[in-house]
């Protein structure tokens, strides 16, 4: 890869100012994909943001629910961490109590656990997207 | 929604995300190839695990 960069086949990534990098990383936690768009990677941001938003919406459509940390159940801390990777959408849902409570009918649905998985993975992918935006910002990735 | 539809949807979305975020695949062609490979692995391993669980007397 480095020989290709030196020969000019692949342009070496150029870092952007640190303030813009941090803004882009934080923006990913407000709207998935926004950070990439702020760094000029609009198509990449649209794809990754679209995938994450669709996964989050499908999680709710499948009757999944968001986790809140419960001191008596340590596993909820792990799932809450994954859910919290969505950033602002997770915070809004938890504060407004949308999709947090579970009804017995909801838990009995076949797709209930799939929904939970979709919601957790959407948060995990958003964290990866934020790290990707940071790496682009500091010039580690192009 | 069936279990299979959920598996395919999950595999599709995650493989697109992985291909987009990959730092080792630079061109669109490389990314599409990598995404297709990841998708195939997800569905294939899903089938294998389902088959193994179906055989288990539980």
N, CA and C atoms of all chains as a GROMACS GRO file, in nm:
protein
  600
    1UNK      N    1   0.083  -0.120   0.000
    1UNK     CA    2   0.000   0.000   0.000
    1UNK      C    3   0.087   0.126   0.000
    2UNK      N    4   0.192   0.126   0.084
    2UNK     CA    5   0.275   0.245   0.094
    2UNK      C    6   0.350   0.274  -0.036
    3UNK      N    7   0.395   0.168  -0.106
    3UNK     CA    8   0.464   0.190  -0.232
    3UNK      C    9   0.368   0.251  -0.335
    4UNK      N   10   0.238   0.208  -0.328
    4UNK     CA   11   0.139   0.266  -0.420
    4UNK      C   12   0.119   0.414  -0.390
    5UNK      N   13   0.118   0.447  -0.258
    5UNK     CA   14   0.101   0.587  -0.221
    5UNK      C   15   0.217   0.672  -0.269
    6UNK      N   16   0.339   0.616  -0.255
    6UNK     CA   17   0.457   0.689  -0.297
    6UNK      C   18   0.462   0.706  -0.448
    7UNK      N   19   0.414   0.605  -0.520
    7UNK     CA   20   0.418   0.613  -0.666
    7UNK      C   21   0.306   0.701  -0.720
    8UNK      N   22   0.211   0.740  -0.630
    8UNK     CA   23   0.105   0.830  -0.674
    8UNK      C   24  -0.020   0.760  -0.720
    9UNK      N   25  -0.024   0.626  -0.713
    9UNK     CA   26  -0.144   0.554  -0.755
    9UNK      C   27  -0.261   0.580  -0.660
   10UNK      N   28  -0.231   0.589  -0.530
   10UNK     CA   29  -0.333   0.620  -0.432
   10UNK      C   30  -0.289   0.746  -0.357
   11UNK      N   31  -0.376   0.846  -0.354
   11UNK     CA   32  -0.340   0.970  -0.286
   11UNK      C   33  -0.334   0.946  -0.136
   12UNK      N   34  -0.228   0.992  -0.071
   12UNK     CA   35  -0.215   0.977   0.074
   12UNK      C   36  -0.321   1.063   0.142
   13UNK      N   37  -0.388   1.009   0.248
   13UNK     CA   38  -0.492   1.088   0.314
   13UNK      C   39  -0.433   1.212   0.382
   14UNK      N   40  -0.508   1.323   0.374
   14UNK     CA   41  -0.460   1.447   0.437
   14UNK      C   42  -0.545   1.476   0.560
   15UNK      N   43  -0.479   1.502   0.675
   15UNK     CA   44  -0.557   1.531   0.796
   15UNK      C   45  -0.627   1.666   0.788
   16UNK      N   46  -0.739   1.677   0.861
   16UNK     CA   47  -0.811   1.806   0.869
   16UNK      C   48  -0.786   1.862   1.009
   17UNK      N   49  -0.816   1.991   1.034
   17UNK     CA   50  -0.793   2.046   1.168
   17UNK      C   51  -0.864   1.965   1.277
   18UNK      N   52  -0.799   1.957   1.396
   18UNK     CA   53  -0.849   1.872   1.505
   18UNK      C   54  -0.991   1.911   1.547
   19UNK      N   55  -1.022   2.041   1.548
   19UNK     CA   56  -1.157   2.086   1.589
   19UNK      C   57  -1.263   2.027   1.495
   20UNK      N   58  -1.230   2.023   1.365
   20UNK     CA   59  -1.326   1.970   1.266
   20UNK      C   60  -1.339   1.818   1.282
   21UNK      N   61  -1.225   1.753   1.314
   21UNK     CA   62  -1.227   1.608   1.337
   21UNK      C   63  -1.317   1.573   1.455
   22UNK      N   64  -1.301   1.647   1.565
   22UNK     CA   65  -1.381   1.621   1.685
   22UNK      C   66  -1.529   1.652   1.659
   23UNK      N   67  -1.556   1.760   1.586
   23UNK     CA   68  -1.694   1.796   1.551
   23UNK      C   69  -1.758   1.684   1.468
   24UNK      N   70  -1.681   1.633   1.370
   24UNK     CA   71  -1.734   1.527   1.283
   24UNK      C   72  -1.760   1.399   1.362
   25UNK      N   73  -1.668   1.367   1.455
   25UNK     CA   74  -1.686   1.246   1.537
   25UNK      C   75  -1.811   1.260   1.624
   26UNK      N   76  -1.827   1.378   1.685
   26UNK     CA   77  -1.945   1.402   1.770
   26UNK      C   78  -2.073   1.403   1.688
   27UNK      N   79  -2.065   1.457   1.565
   27UNK     CA   80  -2.184   1.466   1.480
   27UNK      C   81  -2.239   1.328   1.445
   28UNK      N   82  -2.150   1.228   1.440
   28UNK     CA   83  -2.194   1.091   1.411
   28UNK      C   84  -2.291   1.042   1.519
   29UNK      N   85  -2.272   1.092   1.642
   29UNK     CA   86  -2.360   1.051   1.752
   29UNK      C   87  -2.489   1.133   1.756
   30UNK      N   88  -2.501   1.233   1.669
   30UNK     CA   89  -2.625   1.312   1.661
   30UNK      C   90  -2.711   1.254   1.548
   31UNK      N   91  -2.654   1.246   1.430
   31UNK     CA   92  -2.721   1.180   1.316
   31UNK      C   93  -2.619   1.085   1.254
   32UNK      N   94  -2.645   0.954   1.250
   32UNK     CA   95  -2.548   0.861   1.189
   32UNK      C   96  -2.514   0.903   1.044
   33UNK      N   97  -2.386   0.909   1.016
   33UNK     CA   98  -2.342   0.945   0.880
   33UNK      C   99  -2.311   1.092   0.863
   34UNK      N  100  -2.358   1.176   0.957
   34UNK     CA  101  -2.337   1.322   0.945
   34UNK      C  102  -2.188   1.357   0.955
   35UNK      N  103  -2.114   1.285   1.039
   35UNK     CA  104  -1.972   1.311   1.055
   35UNK      C  105  -1.895   1.295   0.925
   36UNK      N  106  -1.926   1.189   0.852
   36UNK     CA  107  -1.860   1.166   0.723
   36UNK      C  108  -1.894   1.277   0.624
   37UNK      N  109  -2.022   1.318   0.626
   37UNK     CA  110  -2.065   1.425   0.535
   37UNK      C  111  -1.989   1.554   0.565
   38UNK      N  112  -1.967   1.583   0.693
   38UNK     CA  113  -1.894   1.705   0.731
   38UNK      C  114  -1.748   1.699   0.686
   39UNK      N  115  -1.696   1.577   0.671
   39UNK     CA  116  -1.556   1.562   0.626
   39UNK      C  117  -1.547   1.549   0.473
   40UNK      N  118  -1.661   1.570   0.406
   40UNK     CA  119  -1.664   1.565   0.260
   40UNK      C  120  -1.688   1.428   0.202
   41UNK      N  121  -1.710   1.328   0.288
   41UNK     CA  122  -1.736   1.191   0.242
   41UNK      C  123  -1.888   1.168   0.243
   42UNK      N  124  -1.957   1.239   0.153
   42UNK     CA  125  -2.104   1.239   0.154
   42UNK      C  126  -2.162   1.102   0.120
   43UNK      N  127  -2.108   1.038   0.016
   43UNK     CA  128  -2.162   0.907  -0.025
   43UNK      C  129  -2.140   0.803   0.085
   44UNK      N  130  -2.019   0.803   0.142
   44UNK     CA  131  -1.986   0.709   0.250
   44UNK      C  132  -2.078   0.732   0.371
   45UNK      N  133  -2.101   0.860   0.403
   45UNK     CA  134  -2.189   0.896   0.514
   45UNK      C  135  -2.333   0.854   0.487
   46UNK      N  136  -2.378   0.872   0.362
   46UNK     CA  137  -2.515   0.836   0.327
   46UNK      C  138  -2.536   0.685   0.339
   47UNK      N  139  -2.437   0.606   0.293
   47UNK     CA  140  -2.450   0.460   0.298
   47UNK      C  141  -2.449   0.412   0.443
   48UNK      N  142  -2.348   0.454   0.518
   48UNK     CA  143  -2.334   0.404   0.655
   48UNK      C  144  -2.448   0.457   0.743
   49UNK      N  145  -2.485   0.585   0.723
   49UNK     CA  146  -2.596   0.643   0.800
   49UNK      C  147  -2.727   0.574   0.765
   50UNK      N  148  -2.748   0.549   0.636
   50UNK     CA  149  -2.871   0.480   0.592
   50UNK      C  150  -2.882   0.342   0.653
   51UNK      N  151  -2.772   0.266   0.648
   51UNK     CA  152  -2.772   0.130   0.704
   51UNK      C  153  -2.807   0.133   0.853
   52UNK      N  154  -2.744   0.225   0.927
   52UNK     CA  155  -2.765   0.231   1.073
   52UNK      C  156  -2.908   0.273   1.105
   53UNK      N  157  -2.960   0.372   1.034
   53UNK     CA  158  -3.097   0.419   1.060
   53UNK      C  159  -3.198   0.309   1.025
   54UNK      N  160  -3.176   0.239   0.914
   54UNK     CA  161  -3.267   0.129   0.875
   54UNK      C  162  -3.263   0.018   0.981
   55UNK      N  163  -3.141  -0.016   1.030
   55UNK     CA  164  -3.130  -0.120   1.134
   55UNK      C  165  -3.203  -0.079   1.261
   56UNK      N  166  -3.189   0.047   1.299
   56UNK     CA  167  -3.254   0.099   1.420
   56UNK      C  168  -3.407   0.092   1.404
   57UNK      N  169  -3.456   0.136   1.287
   57UNK     CA  170  -3.601   0.134   1.261
   57UNK      C  171  -3.653  -0.010   1.256
   58UNK      N  172  -3.578  -0.099   1.189
   58UNK     CA  173  -3.620  -0.240   1.181
   58UNK      C  174  -3.624  -0.305   1.320
   59UNK      N  175  -3.532  -0.264   1.407
   59UNK     CA  176  -3.529  -0.316   1.545
   59UNK      C  177  -3.661  -0.288   1.615
   60UNK      N  178  -3.712  -0.166   1.598
   60UNK     CA  179  -3.840  -0.131   1.660
   60UNK      C  180  -3.956  -0.200   1.587
   61UNK      N  181  -3.946  -0.208   1.453
   61UNK     CA  182  -4.052  -0.274   1.376
   61UNK      C  183  -4.065  -0.421   1.416
   62UNK      N  184  -3.954  -0.482   1.458
   62UNK     CA  185  -3.955  -0.622   1.501
   62UNK      C  186  -3.990  -0.636   1.649
   63UNK      N  187  -4.037  -0.526   1.708
   63UNK     CA  188  -4.081  -0.525   1.849
   63UNK      C  189  -3.966  -0.541   1.948
   64UNK      N  190  -3.845  -0.501   1.906
   64UNK     CA  191  -3.734  -0.503   2.001
   64UNK      C  192  -3.747  -0.386   2.099
   65UNK      N  193  -3.660  -0.383   2.198
   65UNK     CA  194  -3.666  -0.272   2.294
   65UNK      C  195  -3.526  -0.226   2.328
   66UNK      N  196  -3.517  -0.103   2.380
   66UNK     CA  197  -3.388  -0.047   2.420
   66UNK      C  198  -3.362  -0.081   2.566
   67UNK      N  199  -3.236  -0.102   2.600
   67UNK     CA  200  -3.198  -0.136   2.737
   67UNK      C  201  -3.159  -0.012   2.815
   68UNK      N  202  -3.187  -0.018   2.945
   68UNK     CA  203  -3.138   0.084   3.038
   68UNK      C  204  -3.058   0.011   3.144
   69UNK      N  205  -2.944   0.067   3.191
   69UNK     CA  206  -2.865  -0.006   3.291
   69UNK      C  207  -2.945  -0.034   3.418
   70UNK      N  208  -2.940  -0.159   3.463
   70UNK     CA  209  -3.009  -0.201   3.586
   70UNK      C  210  -2.902  -0.256   3.681
   71UNK      N  211  -2.884  -0.195   3.799
   71UNK     CA  212  -2.778  -0.240   3.891
   71UNK      C  213  -2.792  -0.387   3.932
   72UNK      N  214  -2.913  -0.442   3.926
   72UNK     CA  215  -2.934  -0.582   3.967
   72UNK      C  216  -2.906  -0.682   3.855
   73UNK      N  217  -2.897  -0.634   3.732
   73UNK     CA  218  -2.871  -0.723   3.618
   73UNK      C  219  -2.753  -0.666   3.539
   74UNK      N  220  -2.634  -0.724   3.564
   74UNK     CA  221  -2.512  -0.667   3.505
   74UNK      C  222  -2.511  -0.673   3.353
   75UNK      N  223  -2.581  -0.772   3.294
   75UNK     CA  224  -2.581  -0.787   3.148
   75UNK      C  225  -2.650  -0.668   3.079
   76UNK      N  226  -2.743  -0.605   3.151
   76UNK     CA  227  -2.812  -0.489   3.091
   76UNK      C  228  -2.715  -0.373   3.066
   77UNK      N  229  -2.605  -0.368   3.143
   77UNK     CA  230  -2.506  -0.263   3.123
   77UNK      C  231  -2.437  -0.279   2.988
   78UNK      N  232  -2.409  -0.402   2.952
   78UNK     CA  233  -2.344  -0.430   2.823
   78UNK      C  234  -2.437  -0.393   2.707
   79UNK      N  235  -2.562  -0.438   2.716
   79UNK     CA  236  -2.657  -0.409   2.608
   79UNK      C  237  -2.689  -0.259   2.602
   80UNK      N  238  -2.694  -0.194   2.718
   80UNK     CA  239  -2.719  -0.049   2.721
   80UNK      C  240  -2.604   0.026   2.654
   81UNK      N  241  -2.481  -0.024   2.676
   81UNK     CA  242  -2.363   0.038   2.614
   81UNK      C  243  -2.374   0.030   2.462
   82UNK      N  244  -2.415  -0.088   2.412
   82UNK     CA  245  -2.431  -0.105   2.267
   82UNK      C  246  -2.542  -0.014   2.215
   83UNK      N  247  -2.657  -0.012   2.284
   83UNK     CA  248  -2.769   0.075   2.243
   83UNK      C  249  -2.727   0.222   2.245
   84UNK      N  250  -2.650   0.260   2.348
   84UNK     CA  251  -2.609   0.401   2.363
   84UNK      C  252  -2.517   0.446   2.251
   85UNK      N  253  -2.460   0.352   2.177
   85UNK     CA  254  -2.376   0.386   2.062
   85UNK      C  255  -2.452   0.465   1.957
   86UNK      N  256  -2.585   0.460   1.960
   86UNK     CA  257  -2.666   0.539   1.866
   86UNK      C  258  -2.657   0.688   1.897
   87UNK      N  259  -2.619   0.720   2.022
   87UNK     CA  260  -2.604   0.860   2.060
   87UNK      C  261  -2.736   0.928   2.090
   88UNK      N  262  -2.762   1.041   2.022
   88UNK     CA  263  -2.881   1.122   2.050
   88UNK      C  264  -3.013   1.045   2.035
   89UNK      N  265  -3.032   0.966   1.927
   89UNK     CA  266  -3.158   0.892   1.916
   89UNK      C  267  -3.186   0.803   2.039
   90UNK      N  268  -3.081   0.740   2.093
   90UNK     CA  269  -3.097   0.655   2.212
   90UNK      C  270  -3.138   0.741   2.332
   91UNK      N  271  -3.068   0.854   2.348
   91UNK     CA  272  -3.096   0.943   2.462
   91UNK      C  273  -3.240   0.993   2.456
   92UNK      N  274  -3.285   1.034   2.338
   92UNK     CA  275  -3.423   1.084   2.321
   92UNK      C  276  -3.522   0.975   2.356
   93UNK      N  277  -3.498   0.854   2.306
   93UNK     CA  278  -3.590   0.741   2.331
   93UNK      C  279  -3.596   0.708   2.481
   94UNK      N  280  -3.479   0.707   2.546
   94UNK     CA  281  -3.476   0.671   2.689
   94UNK      C  282  -3.544   0.780   2.773
   95UNK      N  283  -3.516   0.908   2.741
   95UNK     CA  284  -3.576   1.018   2.818
   95UNK      C  285  -3.727   1.025   2.797
   96UNK      N  286  -3.771   0.994   2.675
   96UNK     CA  287  -3.916   0.999   2.645
   96UNK      C  288  -3.984   0.866   2.675
   97UNK      N  289  -3.906   0.768   2.718
   97UNK     CA  290  -3.958   0.633   2.749
   97UNK      C  291  -4.024   0.568   2.626
   98UNK      N  292  -3.961   0.585   2.511
   98UNK     CA  293  -4.008   0.521   2.388
   98UNK      C  294  -3.929   0.393   2.365
   99UNK      N  295  -3.997   0.283   2.359
   99UNK     CA  296  -3.933   0.155   2.325
   99UNK      C  297  -3.845   0.098   2.433
  100UNK      N  298  -3.863   0.142   2.558
  100UNK     CA  299  -3.780   0.090   2.668
  100UNK      C  300  -3.857  -0.017   2.746
  101UNK      N  301  -3.984   0.010   2.774
  101UNK     CA  302  -4.066  -0.086   2.850
  101UNK      C  303  -4.103  -0.206   2.762
  102UNK      N  304  -4.113  -0.323   2.826
  102UNK     CA  305  -4.151  -0.444   2.752
  102UNK      C  306  -4.288  -0.491   2.801
  103UNK      N  307  -4.379  -0.519   2.707
  103UNK     CA  308  -4.508  -0.576   2.742
  103UNK      C  309  -4.499  -0.728   2.725
  104UNK      N  310  -4.578  -0.807   2.798
  104UNK     CA  311  -4.572  -0.954   2.783
  104UNK      C  312  -4.599  -0.999   2.638
  105UNK      N  313  -4.690  -0.930   2.570
  105UNK     CA  314  -4.722  -0.964   2.430
  105UNK      C  315  -4.604  -0.942   2.338
  106UNK      N  316  -4.532  -0.834   2.365
  106UNK     CA  317  -4.414  -0.798   2.284
  106UNK      C  318  -4.305  -0.903   2.302
  107UNK      N  319  -4.281  -0.944   2.427
  107UNK     CA  320  -4.176  -1.042   2.457
  107UNK      C  321  -4.207  -1.179   2.397
  108UNK      N  322  -4.335  -1.206   2.374
  108UNK     CA  323  -4.375  -1.336   2.319
  108UNK      C  324  -4.360  -1.343   2.167
  109UNK      N  325  -4.338  -1.228   2.103
  109UNK     CA  326  -4.327  -1.225   1.956
  109UNK      C  327  -4.201  -1.301   1.910
  110UNK      N  328  -4.211  -1.367   1.795
  110UNK     CA  329  -4.098  -1.442   1.739
  110UNK      C  330  -3.980  -1.349   1.709
  111UNK      N  331  -4.012  -1.228   1.666
  111UNK     CA  332  -3.908  -1.135   1.622
  111UNK      C  333  -3.850  -1.050   1.735
  112UNK      N  334  -3.897  -1.072   1.858
  112UNK     CA  335  -3.855  -0.987   1.972
  112UNK      C  336  -3.702  -0.984   1.988
  113UNK      N  337  -3.639  -1.101   1.993
  113UNK     CA  338  -3.493  -1.106   2.013
  113UNK      C  339  -3.417  -1.055   1.890
  114UNK      N  340  -3.476  -1.079   1.770
  114UNK     CA  341  -3.413  -1.023   1.649
  114UNK      C  342  -3.412  -0.871   1.659
  115UNK      N  343  -3.525  -0.814   1.704
  115UNK     CA  344  -3.536  -0.669   1.718
  115UNK      C  345  -3.431  -0.615   1.814
  116UNK      N  346  -3.413  -0.683   1.928
  116UNK     CA  347  -3.311  -0.641   2.026
  116UNK      C  348  -3.172  -0.644   1.962
  117UNK      N  349  -3.145  -0.750   1.885
  117UNK     CA  350  -3.014  -0.764   1.819
  117UNK      C  351  -2.993  -0.652   1.718
  118UNK      N  352  -3.095  -0.621   1.638
  118UNK     CA  353  -3.084  -0.514   1.540
  118UNK      C  354  -3.053  -0.380   1.609
  119UNK      N  355  -3.121  -0.355   1.722
  119UNK     CA  356  -3.100  -0.229   1.794
  119UNK      C  357  -2.959  -0.221   1.853
  120UNK      N  358  -2.911  -0.332   1.909
  120UNK     CA  359  -2.775  -0.334   1.966
  120UNK      C  360  -2.670  -0.318   1.857
  121UNK      N  361  -2.687  -0.389   1.746
  121UNK     CA  362  -2.587  -0.384   1.638
  121UNK      C  363  -2.587  -0.247   1.570
  122UNK      N  364  -2.705  -0.183   1.561
  122UNK     CA  365  -2.710  -0.047   1.504
  122UNK      C  366  -2.622   0.046   1.587
  123UNK      N  367  -2.630   0.035   1.720
  123UNK     CA  368  -2.548   0.118   1.808
  123UNK      C  369  -2.400   0.087   1.793
  124UNK      N  370  -2.366  -0.044   1.784
  124UNK     CA  371  -2.226  -0.084   1.769
  124UNK      C  372  -2.169  -0.033   1.636
  125UNK      N  373  -2.249  -0.043   1.529
  125UNK     CA  374  -2.202   0.007   1.398
  125UNK      C  375  -2.183   0.159   1.401
  126UNK      N  376  -2.270   0.228   1.476
  126UNK     CA  377  -2.255   0.374   1.484
  126UNK      C  378  -2.125   0.412   1.555
  127UNK      N  379  -2.086   0.330   1.655
  127UNK     CA  380  -1.958   0.356   1.723
  127UNK      C  381  -1.843   0.335   1.625
  128UNK      N  382  -1.852   0.230   1.542
  128UNK     CA  383  -1.749   0.204   1.440
  128UNK      C  384  -1.744   0.321   1.341
  129UNK      N  385  -1.863   0.372   1.303
  129UNK     CA  386  -1.870   0.484   1.209
  129UNK      C  387  -1.804   0.608   1.269
  130UNK      N  388  -1.824   0.630   1.400
  130UNK     CA  389  -1.762   0.746   1.466
  130UNK      C  390  -1.610   0.732   1.465
  131UNK      N  391  -1.560   0.609   1.491
  131UNK     CA  392  -1.415   0.586   1.488
  131UNK      C  393  -1.361   0.605   1.347
  132UNK      N  394  -1.439   0.563   1.248
  132UNK     CA  395  -1.400   0.578   1.108
  132UNK      C  396  -1.388   0.727   1.072
  133UNK      N  397  -1.487   0.806   1.118
  133UNK     CA  398  -1.486   0.951   1.091
  133UNK      C  399  -1.362   1.014   1.157
  134UNK      N  400  -1.331   0.969   1.279
  134UNK     CA  401  -1.212   1.022   1.349
  134UNK      C  402  -1.085   0.987   1.272
  135UNK      N  403  -1.075   0.862   1.227
  135UNK     CA  404  -0.956   0.818   1.151
  135UNK      C  405  -0.940   0.896   1.022
  136UNK      N  406  -1.052   0.925   0.955
  136UNK     CA  407  -1.046   1.006   0.832
  136UNK      C  408  -0.997   1.147   0.867
  137UNK      N  409  -1.051   1.200   0.978
  137UNK     CA  410  -1.015   1.335   1.020
  137UNK      C  411  -0.867   1.352   1.049
  138UNK      N  412  -0.808   1.253   1.117
  138UNK     CA  413  -0.665   1.266   1.152
  138UNK      C  414  -0.574   1.218   1.039
  139UNK      N  415  -0.634   1.171   0.930
  139UNK     CA  416  -0.554   1.130   0.814
  139UNK      C  417  -0.505   0.988   0.817
  140UNK      N  418  -0.557   0.906   0.908
  140UNK     CA  419  -0.516   0.766   0.914
  140UNK      C  420  -0.583   0.685   0.802
  141UNK      N  421  -0.702   0.728   0.761
  141UNK     CA  422  -0.777   0.661   0.653
  141UNK      C  423  -0.816   0.764   0.548
  142UNK      N  424  -0.840   0.714   0.430
  142UNK     CA  425  -0.882   0.809   0.323
  142UNK      C  426  -1.031   0.795   0.296
  143UNK      N  427  -4.260  -1.184   0.960
  143UNK     CA  428  -4.122  -1.201   0.916
  143UNK      C  429  -4.068  -1.337   0.962
  144UNK      N  430  -4.006  -1.410   0.871
  144UNK     CA  431  -3.952  -1.542   0.906
  144UNK      C  432  -3.810  -1.526   0.962
  145UNK      N  433  -3.760  -1.633   1.022
  145UNK     CA  434  -3.623  -1.632   1.076
  145UNK      C  435  -3.523  -1.606   0.962
  146UNK      N  436  -3.551  -1.669   0.846
  146UNK     CA  437  -3.460  -1.656   0.732
  146UNK      C  438  -3.456  -1.511   0.680
  147UNK      N  439  -3.574  -1.447   0.672
  147UNK     CA  440  -3.579  -1.307   0.626
  147UNK      C  441  -3.498  -1.219   0.720
  148UNK      N  442  -3.515  -1.242   0.851
  148UNK     CA  443  -3.441  -1.163   0.949
  148UNK      C  444  -3.290  -1.185   0.933
  149UNK      N  445  -3.250  -1.311   0.910
  149UNK     CA  446  -3.108  -1.344   0.892
  149UNK      C  447  -3.051  -1.274   0.768
  150UNK      N  448  -3.127  -1.278   0.658
  150UNK     CA  449  -3.081  -1.216   0.533
  150UNK      C  450  -3.072  -1.064   0.548
  151UNK      N  451  -3.174  -1.005   0.609
  151UNK     CA  452  -3.174  -0.859   0.630
  151UNK      C  453  -3.054  -0.816   0.715
  152UNK      N  454  -3.033  -0.890   0.824
  152UNK     CA  455  -2.922  -0.859   0.915
  152UNK      C  456  -2.788  -0.871   0.840
  153UNK      N  457  -2.772  -0.982   0.768
  153UNK     CA  458  -2.647  -1.007   0.694
  153UNK      C  459  -2.622  -0.899   0.591
  154UNK      N  460  -2.728  -0.861   0.520
  154UNK     CA  461  -2.717  -0.761   0.415
  154UNK      C  462  -2.672  -0.626   0.472
  155UNK      N  463  -2.741  -0.582   0.577
  155UNK     CA  464  -2.711  -0.450   0.633
  155UNK      C  465  -2.570  -0.446   0.695
  156UNK      N  466  -2.534  -0.551   0.768
  156UNK     CA  467  -2.402  -0.551   0.834
  156UNK      C  468  -2.290  -0.564   0.730
  157UNK      N  469  -2.311  -0.644   0.626
  157UNK     CA  470  -2.206  -0.659   0.525
  157UNK      C  471  -2.185  -0.529   0.447
  158UNK      N  472  -2.294  -0.455   0.421
  158UNK     CA  473  -2.280  -0.325   0.353
  158UNK      C  474  -2.200  -0.229   0.443
  159UNK      N  475  -2.231  -0.229   0.573
  159UNK     CA  476  -2.160  -0.142   0.667
  159UNK      C  477  -2.012  -0.180   0.674
  160UNK      N  478  -1.983  -0.309   0.686
  160UNK     CA  479  -1.844  -0.355   0.695
  160UNK      C  480  -1.766  -0.318   0.568
  161UNK      N  481  -1.828  -0.339   0.452
  161UNK     CA  482  -1.761  -0.308   0.326
  161UNK      C  483  -1.734  -0.158   0.314
  162UNK      N  484  -1.829  -0.077   0.360
  162UNK     CA  485  -1.812   0.069   0.351
  162UNK      C  486  -1.701   0.116   0.445
  163UNK      N  487  -1.694   0.057   0.565
  163UNK     CA  488  -1.597   0.102   0.666
  163UNK      C  489  -1.459   0.038   0.650
  164UNK      N  490  -1.448  -0.064   0.565
  164UNK     CA  491  -1.321  -0.135   0.552
  164UNK      C  492  -1.209  -0.042   0.505
  165UNK      N  493  -1.093  -0.054   0.572
  165UNK     CA  494  -0.980   0.030   0.534
  165UNK      C  495  -0.886  -0.044   0.438
  166UNK      N  496  -0.910  -0.175   0.421
  166UNK     CA  497  -0.820  -0.254   0.337
  166UNK      C  498  -0.869  -0.268   0.194
  167UNK      N  499  -0.991  -0.220   0.167
  167UNK     CA  500  -1.049  -0.230   0.033
  167UNK      C  501  -1.078  -0.088  -0.016
  168UNK      N  502  -1.003  -0.045  -0.117
  168UNK     CA  503  -1.009   0.095  -0.156
  168UNK      C  504  -1.108   0.124  -0.268
  169UNK      N  505  -1.109   0.040  -0.372
  169UNK     CA  506  -1.196   0.069  -0.486
  169UNK      C  507  -1.337   0.015  -0.460
  170UNK      N  508  -1.434   0.068  -0.536
  170UNK     CA  509  -1.574   0.023  -0.521
  170UNK      C  510  -1.584  -0.126  -0.551
  171UNK      N  511  -1.511  -0.172  -0.652
  171UNK     CA  512  -1.515  -0.314  -0.691
  171UNK      C  513  -1.466  -0.403  -0.576
  172UNK      N  514  -1.356  -0.360  -0.514
  172UNK     CA  515  -1.302  -0.437  -0.400
  172UNK      C  516  -1.401  -0.440  -0.284
  173UNK      N  517  -1.466  -0.326  -0.260
  173UNK     CA  518  -1.562  -0.317  -0.149
  173UNK      C  519  -1.684  -0.405  -0.176
  174UNK      N  520  -1.733  -0.405  -0.301
  174UNK     CA  521  -1.850  -0.488  -0.336
  174UNK      C  522  -1.816  -0.636  -0.320
  175UNK      N  523  -1.695  -0.673  -0.364
  175UNK     CA  524  -1.650  -0.812  -0.353
  175UNK      C  525  -1.641  -0.855  -0.206
  176UNK      N  526  -1.582  -0.768  -0.124
  176UNK     CA  527  -1.567  -0.796   0.019
  176UNK      C  528  -1.704  -0.805   0.087
  177UNK      N  529  -1.794  -0.711   0.051
  177UNK     CA  530  -1.930  -0.711   0.108
  177UNK      C  531  -2.004  -0.839   0.074
  178UNK      N  532  -1.992  -0.884  -0.052
  178UNK     CA  533  -2.058  -1.007  -0.096
  178UNK      C  534  -2.003  -1.128  -0.020
  179UNK      N  535  -1.871  -1.127   0.004
  179UNK     CA  536  -1.807  -1.237   0.077
  179UNK      C  537  -1.857  -1.241   0.222
  180UNK      N  538  -1.863  -1.126   0.286
  180UNK     CA  539  -1.910  -1.119   0.425
  180UNK      C  540  -2.056  -1.164   0.433
  181UNK      N  541  -2.138  -1.119   0.336
  181UNK     CA  542  -2.279  -1.157   0.332
  181UNK      C  543  -2.292  -1.310   0.321
  182UNK      N  544  -2.213  -1.367   0.231
  182UNK     CA  545  -2.215  -1.513   0.211
  182UNK      C  546  -2.176  -1.588   0.338
  183UNK      N  547  -2.072  -1.537   0.407
  183UNK     CA  548  -2.028  -1.600   0.533
  183UNK      C  549  -2.138  -1.594   0.638
  184UNK      N  550  -2.202  -1.478   0.650
  184UNK     CA  551  -2.308  -1.462   0.750
  184UNK      C  552  -2.421  -1.564   0.726
  185UNK      N  553  -2.469  -1.569   0.601
  185UNK     CA  554  -2.581  -1.658   0.569
  185UNK      C  555  -2.537  -1.804   0.581
  186UNK      N  556  -2.418  -1.835   0.528
  186UNK     CA  557  -2.367  -1.972   0.533
  186UNK      C  558  -2.349  -2.023   0.675
  187UNK      N  559  -2.283  -1.943   0.758
  187UNK     CA  560  -2.261  -1.983   0.899
  187UNK      C  561  -2.395  -1.990   0.972
  188UNK      N  562  -2.488  -1.900   0.938
  188UNK     CA  563  -2.622  -1.905   0.998
  188UNK      C  564  -2.690  -2.038   0.969
  189UNK      N  565  -2.681  -2.082   0.843
  189UNK     CA  566  -2.738  -2.212   0.802
  189UNK      C  567  -2.672  -2.327   0.879
  190UNK      N  568  -2.538  -2.322   0.888
  190UNK     CA  569  -2.464  -2.429   0.958
  190UNK      C  570  -2.506  -2.440   1.104
  191UNK      N  571  -2.515  -2.324   1.170
  191UNK     CA  572  -2.554  -2.324   1.312
  191UNK      C  573  -2.698  -2.374   1.326
  192UNK      N  574  -2.786  -2.329   1.235
  192UNK     CA  575  -2.927  -2.373   1.239
  192UNK      C  576  -2.936  -2.524   1.221
  193UNK      N  577  -2.856  -2.577   1.126
  193UNK     CA  578  -2.856  -2.722   1.099
  193UNK      C  579  -2.806  -2.798   1.221
  194UNK      N  580  -2.696  -2.747   1.282
  194UNK     CA  581  -2.640  -2.813   1.401
  194UNK      C  582  -2.740  -2.812   1.516
  195UNK      N  583  -2.809  -2.700   1.536
  195UNK     CA  584  -2.906  -2.690   1.645
  195UNK      C  585  -3.027  -2.780   1.619
  196UNK      N  586  -3.065  -2.794   1.490
  196UNK     CA  587  -3.179  -2.878   1.452
  196UNK      C  588  -3.150  -3.024   1.486
  197UNK      N  589  -3.022  -3.064   1.472
  197UNK     CA  590  -2.980  -3.203   1.497
  197UNK      C  591  -2.972  -3.234   1.646
  198UNK      N  592  -2.949  -3.130   1.726
  198UNK     CA  593  -2.932  -3.153   1.871
  198UNK      C  594  -3.065  -3.194   1.935
  199UNK      N  595  -3.059  -3.294   2.023
  199UNK     CA  596  -3.184  -3.338   2.088
  199UNK      C  597  -3.223  -3.246   2.204
  200UNK      N  598  -3.260  -3.123   2.171
  200UNK     CA  599  -3.301  -3.030   2.279
  200UNK      C  600  -3.441  -2.976   2.253
   0.00000   0.00000   0.00000
